[in-house]
Each structure stands twice: as C-alpha cells, then as structure tokens.
Amino acid sequence: MHRFLLFAATLLSTLTLLSCEEGDVPATVTVTAHRGGAKLGNENTLSCIERGIASGAELVEIDVHLTKDGQVVVCHDPSIDRTTTGKGMIEDMTLEQVRSFKIKDAAGQETQECIPTLEEVLGLIDGRCMLLLEIKLNHKDQYPGISRKAIDAVNAAGMHDKTIFQSFNDIILEEVHALDPTLRVEKLIVCRLPFGLCFDGRFTRFSFDKYAYAAAINPCVKVTSKRFVKDAHKAGKEVRIWTVDKWSSLIPYVDGIITNDPVLFVQKRKQAQ
C-alpha cells in the first residue's frame, strides 16, 4: 500500500510539473552544497566541504551520526560500508575505530582522508558560510544525546547564528527546538500527498501548523509541485528543495536548492544578475 501511495504521489507531481527549458537561477534562491558538494569530491569529507565553500554556495549541508563512545561524526549513512575501506555501523564503533579506516573515492580507491568529526567541520567552515546540519535518526533510542552534543559543538565553534538544523525525524526537530528555541530548524520530507498524508520515511498526517517551530519545509524535488510551494509560502514557510542536479521548473518559485553541483547553480545565478 505504501508503494502504491508513493507511486501515486510521484505520478501526480510529474503531471503537475510543466516541462521547462533550462533557465537562470534567481538571485533570491540560495544554493546549498549537498554533502559538502558531492560532485566536487568525496561526500562529507573536509576536502569536499572546502570545495563546496569555495563554490560560492551560501550553505554547506552535512549529515551526522553518533559513535558508540558519544562522538558526533559526519557521514551520510549509518554504516561506514559504502564510503570507507571498513565495515560496521557507526553506533557500534568508537571514534577511533571509525577513523581507523580511510575514505574511498568514486572509483573505490583508498584516499588519505577519514570520516571527520563535527568539530573538525565546524572548525573548517569557521563562519565562511552557513551550515545546514542534518541529524539522522532511525529510531528514538539510536543516538542518545546527539541533539545536545551537536548544539554544544555548534555553540563552542561560535556558529550558533550560522547553523540550521534539519531532519526527517520529528523527535530530533522537537528536541533541538526545546533545547534552544533560538536555533533555526527545518523539516525534511519526501512529499506531501494531496489527501493530507506526508511521506518522510513513513506516512503521517501533515499540516503546516504541526511544524509551527520550523522555518522551512524541505521536500524532494522529484515529488514536489508548485502548489505545495505556494501553500508553504502562504503558511509562512520557506521551501528548500533537494536534491537538484539539473534544471527544475520549481527553481524560480522556491527559496533555496540543495545540490551536489553547487558550482553549476552559482554560475547560473550569476548569469541572471
């Protein structure tokens, strides 16, 4: 049933979005380097994040998990299998174990980099751009204290006003907001279905009022419509679409895009000025 509903949502959005020739990116649309700018290097590594900053993107997006010994590390997956020379779930490994393996490049070859800590990434950014920090959580007991640890690291780095927290998981969003209501939080979703359901890894009832504390609702570009963007703006929410690696007819209507190729969209935005 879930597969059918997701298929229906995808079909509806495909019919709703009108095809559009590639165009310029309005000056009002912010560019976020997804996983540091994954087309520019090995995702979520310090070297890739540095290139993402250099691209001119206003924000760099990263993903964080918690090690067995309570250290916040930067990696998209809950395991190190895909991106490193090792294997194992991050939650079952100490920081030393995680960092004993090297990052693999796109060809599967070993590099000299290892998975960075959140503190290392914050030190690298050092206020040069905004940070969009996604906290991963598959179940409520997975990473005890991760929100507090991430907030503490952000504050220690002097990045409080330059960090946005986002998550698919409502537990994380509500926890971050409760710990510090002055932090900006944004809600990730895959799509909102026309009959009132939201898919963000599970199907739930969706309403903008439910996320009164969230400054933005960030949906997947493939299953998002202009109507959704309009509704979000009417509700006082910004919209940041992901993951945008080619021109979309939604771009002129949203507040921001999250892309693996920030260089491309920063250049397109310059062309529009």
C-alpha positions as a Python dict, from the first residue, in 0.01 Angstrom:
ca = {
    (1, 'M'): (0, 0, 0),
    (2, 'H'): (282, 237, 87),
    (3, 'R'): (447, 172, -250),
    (4, 'F'): (121, 246, -428),
    (5, 'L'): (77, 576, -243),
    (6, 'L'): (431, 685, -320),
    (7, 'F'): (384, 588, -685),
    (8, 'A'): (61, 789, -696),
    (9, 'A'): (234, 1091, -545),
    (10, 'T'): (520, 1067, -794),
    (11, 'L'): (281, 1036, -1088),
    (12, 'L'): (71, 1330, -970),
    (13, 'S'): (375, 1552, -924),
    (14, 'T'): (512, 1453, -1263),
    (15, 'L'): (185, 1555, -1427),
    (16, 'T'): (169, 1874, -1224),
    (17, 'L'): (519, 1997, -1305),
    (18, 'L'): (530, 2153, -1650),
    (19, 'S'): (840, 2091, -1854),
    (20, 'C'): (1059, 2395, -1876),
    (21, 'E'): (1374, 2478, -2069),
    (22, 'E'): (1682, 2534, -1863),
    (23, 'G'): (1697, 2886, -1726),
    (24, 'D'): (1878, 3113, -1486),
    (25, 'V'): (1861, 3087, -1108),
    (26, 'P'): (1703, 3396, -948),
    (27, 'A'): (1927, 3596, -716),
    (28, 'T'): (1683, 3526, -430),
    (29, 'V'): (1741, 3149, -442),
    (30, 'T'): (2011, 3023, -207),
    (31, 'V'): (2243, 2740, -308),
    (32, 'T'): (2334, 2462, -62),
    (33, 'A'): (2624, 2225, -131),
    (34, 'H'): (2474, 1880, -59),
    (35, 'R'): (2703, 1654, 147),
    (36, 'G'): (2962, 1928, 104),
    (37, 'G'): (2907, 1937, -274),
    (38, 'A'): (2927, 1569, -363),
    (39, 'K'): (3007, 1631, -730),
    (40, 'L'): (3318, 1822, -624),
    (41, 'G'): (3480, 1543, -423),
    (42, 'N'): (3421, 1261, -180),
    (43, 'E'): (3098, 1343, 4),
    (44, 'N'): (3107, 1478, 361),
    (45, 'T'): (3488, 1498, 367),
    (46, 'L'): (3686, 1804, 469),
    (47, 'S'): (3831, 1845, 119),
    (48, 'C'): (3485, 1827, -40),
    (49, 'I'): (3339, 2073, 209),
    (50, 'E'): (3626, 2314, 136),
    (51, 'R'): (3539, 2297, -235),
    (52, 'G'): (3173, 2349, -151),
    (53, 'I'): (3259, 2667, 37),
    (54, 'A'): (3483, 2784, -250),
    (55, 'S'): (3198, 2731, -498),
    (56, 'G'): (3018, 3035, -360),
    (57, 'A'): (2728, 2837, -212),
    (58, 'E'): (2566, 3013, 83),
    (59, 'L'): (2529, 2688, 275),
    (60, 'V'): (2707, 2356, 309),
    (61, 'E'): (2494, 2055, 407),
    (62, 'I'): (2629, 1764, 612),
    (63, 'D'): (2488, 1455, 787),
    (64, 'V'): (2581, 1346, 1138),
    (65, 'H'): (2569, 1028, 1344),
    (66, 'L'): (2686, 932, 1693),
    (67, 'T'): (2961, 680, 1771),
    (68, 'K'): (2949, 422, 2048),
    (69, 'D'): (3162, 649, 2267),
    (70, 'G'): (2940, 954, 2209),
    (71, 'Q'): (3128, 1142, 1937),
    (72, 'V'): (2941, 1323, 1659),
    (73, 'V'): (3081, 1226, 1318),
    (74, 'V'): (3000, 1341, 967),
    (75, 'C'): (2877, 1067, 733),
    (76, 'H'): (2559, 1021, 531),
    (77, 'D'): (2498, 651, 601),
    (78, 'P'): (2452, 486, 942),
    (79, 'S'): (2735, 250, 846),
    (80, 'I'): (3082, 313, 704),
    (81, 'D'): (3047, 35, 444),
    (82, 'R'): (2978, 243, 133),
    (83, 'T'): (3215, 535, 185),
    (84, 'T'): (3521, 383, 356),
    (85, 'T'): (3756, 88, 340),
    (86, 'G'): (3594, -59, 652),
    (87, 'K'): (3263, -206, 754),
    (88, 'G'): (3037, -155, 1053),
    (89, 'M'): (2755, 51, 1199),
    (90, 'I'): (2872, 384, 1339),
    (91, 'E'): (2662, 340, 1655),
    (92, 'D'): (2852, 17, 1730),
    (93, 'M'): (3200, 165, 1677),
    (94, 'T'): (3418, 403, 1876),
    (95, 'L'): (3556, 716, 1714),
    (96, 'E'): (3898, 553, 1699),
    (97, 'Q'): (3753, 254, 1516),
    (98, 'V'): (3561, 469, 1270),
    (99, 'R'): (3869, 677, 1192),
    (100, 'S'): (4096, 377, 1152),
    (101, 'F'): (3952, 334, 800),
    (102, 'K'): (4005, 560, 500),
    (103, 'I'): (3751, 721, 269),
    (104, 'K'): (3712, 559, -73),
    (105, 'D'): (3688, 771, -388),
    (106, 'A'): (3433, 725, -667),
    (107, 'A'): (3649, 451, -821),
    (108, 'G'): (3665, 265, -491),
    (109, 'Q'): (4028, 357, -430),
    (110, 'E'): (4158, 440, -84),
    (111, 'T'): (4228, 808, -10),
    (112, 'Q'): (4421, 972, 272),
    (113, 'E'): (4106, 1112, 438),
    (114, 'C'): (3892, 958, 710),
    (115, 'I'): (3543, 1040, 837),
    (116, 'P'): (3560, 1383, 1005),
    (117, 'T'): (3410, 1486, 1336),
    (118, 'L'): (3151, 1762, 1358),
    (119, 'E'): (3407, 1974, 1546),
    (120, 'E'): (3653, 1942, 1256),
    (121, 'V'): (3390, 2050, 1004),
    (122, 'L'): (3285, 2346, 1217),
    (123, 'G'): (3648, 2450, 1252),
    (124, 'L'): (3696, 2428, 876),
    (125, 'I'): (3388, 2636, 798),
    (126, 'D'): (3476, 2894, 1064),
    (127, 'G'): (3191, 3126, 972),
    (128, 'R'): (3273, 3139, 599),
    (129, 'C'): (2927, 3012, 507),
    (130, 'M'): (2610, 2878, 668),
    (131, 'L'): (2590, 2515, 779),
    (132, 'L'): (2282, 2301, 713),
    (133, 'L'): (2322, 2021, 965),
    (134, 'E'): (2109, 1711, 921),
    (135, 'I'): (2078, 1482, 1221),
    (136, 'K'): (1998, 1124, 1127),
    (137, 'L'): (1781, 906, 1350),
    (138, 'N'): (1623, 575, 1250),
    (139, 'H'): (1462, 505, 1588),
    (140, 'K'): (1423, 711, 1904),
    (141, 'D'): (1684, 525, 2109),
    (142, 'Q'): (1952, 515, 1841),
    (143, 'Y'): (2168, 816, 1927),
    (144, 'P'): (2105, 926, 2288),
    (145, 'G'): (2204, 1289, 2341),
    (146, 'I'): (2301, 1362, 1981),
    (147, 'S'): (2096, 1684, 1964),
    (148, 'R'): (2258, 1827, 2277),
    (149, 'K'): (2607, 1726, 2161),
    (150, 'A'): (2555, 1883, 1819),
    (151, 'I'): (2421, 2206, 1967),
    (152, 'D'): (2711, 2224, 2213),
    (153, 'A'): (2962, 2177, 1930),
    (154, 'V'): (2796, 2447, 1721),
    (155, 'N'): (2796, 2690, 2012),
    (156, 'A'): (3158, 2612, 2103),
    (157, 'A'): (3257, 2694, 1744),
    (158, 'G'): (3071, 3025, 1752),
    (159, 'M'): (2840, 2903, 1474),
    (160, 'H'): (2504, 2936, 1654),
    (161, 'D'): (2372, 3203, 1418),
    (162, 'K'): (2518, 3036, 1110),
    (163, 'T'): (2380, 2684, 1161),
    (164, 'I'): (2043, 2541, 1058),
    (165, 'F'): (1931, 2204, 1193),
    (166, 'Q'): (1720, 1980, 971),
    (167, 'S'): (1588, 1626, 997),
    (168, 'F'): (1324, 1389, 867),
    (169, 'N'): (1269, 1282, 1226),
    (170, 'D'): (1024, 1488, 1432),
    (171, 'I'): (1181, 1369, 1758),
    (172, 'I'): (1507, 1538, 1661),
    (173, 'L'): (1341, 1859, 1543),
    (174, 'E'): (1130, 1890, 1856),
    (175, 'E'): (1429, 1813, 2076),
    (176, 'V'): (1653, 2072, 1910),
    (177, 'H'): (1379, 2332, 1933),
    (178, 'A'): (1315, 2254, 2300),
    (179, 'L'): (1685, 2271, 2386),
    (180, 'D'): (1731, 2605, 2210),
    (181, 'P'): (1427, 2780, 2057),
    (182, 'T'): (1656, 3042, 1901),
    (183, 'L'): (1808, 2787, 1664),
    (184, 'R'): (1660, 2765, 1316),
    (185, 'V'): (1515, 2424, 1232),
    (186, 'E'): (1378, 2294, 903),
    (187, 'K'): (1161, 1989, 835),
    (188, 'L'): (1269, 1740, 569),
    (189, 'I'): (1001, 1547, 382),
    (190, 'V'): (989, 1338, 69),
    (191, 'C'): (647, 1463, -36),
    (192, 'R'): (308, 1578, 79),
    (193, 'L'): (25, 1383, -79),
    (194, 'P'): (-289, 1566, -192),
    (195, 'F'): (-510, 1376, 53),
    (196, 'G'): (-332, 1502, 364),
    (197, 'L'): (-55, 1249, 420),
    (198, 'C'): (315, 1324, 438),
    (199, 'F'): (589, 1076, 349),
    (200, 'D'): (922, 1128, 527),
    (201, 'G'): (1027, 768, 567),
    (202, 'R'): (681, 681, 697),
    (203, 'F'): (330, 802, 624),
    (204, 'T'): (189, 1054, 872),
    (205, 'R'): (-74, 1325, 877),
    (206, 'F'): (78, 1652, 758),
    (207, 'S'): (-12, 2008, 837),
    (208, 'F'): (194, 2325, 837),
    (209, 'D'): (56, 2404, 1182),
    (210, 'K'): (222, 2090, 1319),
    (211, 'Y'): (558, 2244, 1231),
    (212, 'A'): (497, 2594, 1364),
    (213, 'Y'): (851, 2595, 1503),
    (214, 'A'): (1009, 2510, 1165),
    (215, 'A'): (1123, 2794, 943),
    (216, 'A'): (1113, 2583, 627),
    (217, 'I'): (971, 2263, 484),
    (218, 'N'): (1226, 2092, 259),
    (219, 'P'): (1078, 1842, 10),
    (220, 'C'): (1226, 1618, -258),
    (221, 'V'): (1226, 1798, -593),
    (222, 'K'): (1109, 1486, -779),
    (223, 'V'): (776, 1472, -598),
    (224, 'T'): (705, 1838, -527),
    (225, 'S'): (458, 2068, -702),
    (226, 'K'): (428, 2442, -742),
    (227, 'R'): (105, 2415, -545),
    (228, 'F'): (296, 2280, -247),
    (229, 'V'): (545, 2566, -266),
    (230, 'K'): (258, 2814, -282),
    (231, 'D'): (86, 2653, 17),
    (232, 'A'): (408, 2657, 217),
    (233, 'H'): (467, 3024, 146),
    (234, 'K'): (108, 3102, 239),
    (235, 'A'): (174, 2927, 572),
    (236, 'G'): (482, 3143, 629),
    (237, 'K'): (731, 2868, 550),
    (238, 'E'): (1030, 2882, 320),
    (239, 'V'): (1098, 2593, 83),
    (240, 'R'): (1438, 2440, 10),
    (241, 'I'): (1419, 2157, -247),
    (242, 'W'): (1655, 1858, -269),
    (243, 'T'): (1849, 1715, -446),
    (244, 'V'): (1866, 1943, -751),
    (245, 'D'): (2136, 1847, -1002),
    (246, 'K'): (1965, 1970, -1318),
    (247, 'W'): (1726, 2248, -1405),
    (248, 'S'): (1380, 2225, -1249),
    (249, 'S'): (1077, 2438, -1325),
    (250, 'L'): (1039, 2477, -946),
    (251, 'I'): (1360, 2676, -906),
    (252, 'P'): (1211, 3022, -974),
    (253, 'Y'): (946, 2963, -705),
    (254, 'V'): (1148, 2825, -412),
    (255, 'D'): (1374, 2989, -155),
    (256, 'G'): (1666, 2753, -191),
    (257, 'I'): (1806, 2447, -363),
    (258, 'I'): (2022, 2169, -224),
    (259, 'T'): (2257, 2035, -492),
    (260, 'N'): (2554, 1807, -544),
    (261, 'D'): (2680, 2056, -805),
    (262, 'P'): (2688, 2399, -637),
    (263, 'V'): (2928, 2541, -899),
    (264, 'L'): (2668, 2493, -1174),
    (265, 'F'): (2388, 2673, -992),
    (266, 'V'): (2603, 2953, -851),
    (267, 'Q'): (2712, 3024, -1209),
    (268, 'K'): (2353, 3016, -1333),
    (269, 'R'): (2253, 3260, -1063),
    (270, 'K'): (2530, 3498, -1170),
    (271, 'Q'): (2400, 3483, -1526),
    (272, 'A'): (2063, 3610, -1405),
    (273, 'Q'): (2209, 3919, -1240),
}
